[in-house]
Amino acid sequence: MTEIPRFGARKEIDETWTIFDRRTGEIAVRSGLIMARLTGNVVLGLIQILEQIEDAPKLIH
């Protein structure tokens, strides 16, 4: 069974894109950056990076 990706994208009325967290329905935020008002050119790459971060092993400090 393949896992559903955590992040998705939606096109806004103003023709920009927003990356959202499928678990919460909220706009994705990473390192203080709000993933909204993005161009179509960067959305897929950012989603791939966010998914890789999500899948990365977590270290306990």
C-alpha positions in Angstrom: 0.0 0.0 0.0 1.4 3.4 -0.9 1.1 6.2 1.6 -0.9 9.3 0.7 1.5 12.3 0.4 1.3 14.6 3.4 1.4 17.8 1.3 -0.7 19.0 -1.6 -1.1 22.1 -3.7 -4.0 24.2 -4.8 -4.2 27.0 -7.3 -5.7 30.2 -5.8 -7.9 32.8 -7.5 -5.0 35.2 -8.1 -3.2 32.4 -10.1 -0.6 31.7 -7.3 -0.3 28.4 -5.6 -0.5 27.3 -1.9 1.0 24.2 -0.4 -1.1 22.7 2.3 -0.8 20.0 4.9 -3.3 17.2 4.0 -3.5 16.1 7.7 -4.6 19.4 9.0 -5.9 21.3 6.0 -3.8 24.2 7.0 -1.2 26.1 4.9 2.2 24.4 5.2 4.8 26.3 7.2 8.4 25.2 7.4 11.2 27.1 9.2 8.9 30.1 9.5 8.2 30.2 5.8 4.5 30.2 4.8 4.0 28.2 1.7 1.5 30.5 0.0 1.5 32.9 -3.0 4.0 30.7 -4.9 4.6 30.4 -8.6 3.8 27.2 -10.4 7.4 26.6 -11.2 8.4 26.0 -7.6 5.4 24.2 -6.2 6.3 20.6 -7.2 9.9 20.9 -6.2 8.9 22.3 -2.8 6.4 19.5 -2.2 9.1 17.0 -3.0 11.5 18.6 -0.5 8.8 18.8 2.2 7.9 15.1 1.7 11.6 14.2 1.9 11.9 16.1 5.2 8.8 14.4 6.5 10.2 11.0 5.6 13.7 11.6 7.0 14.7 9.7 10.1 14.2 11.8 13.3 17.2 12.1 15.6 16.7 12.3 19.4 19.0 14.9 21.0 
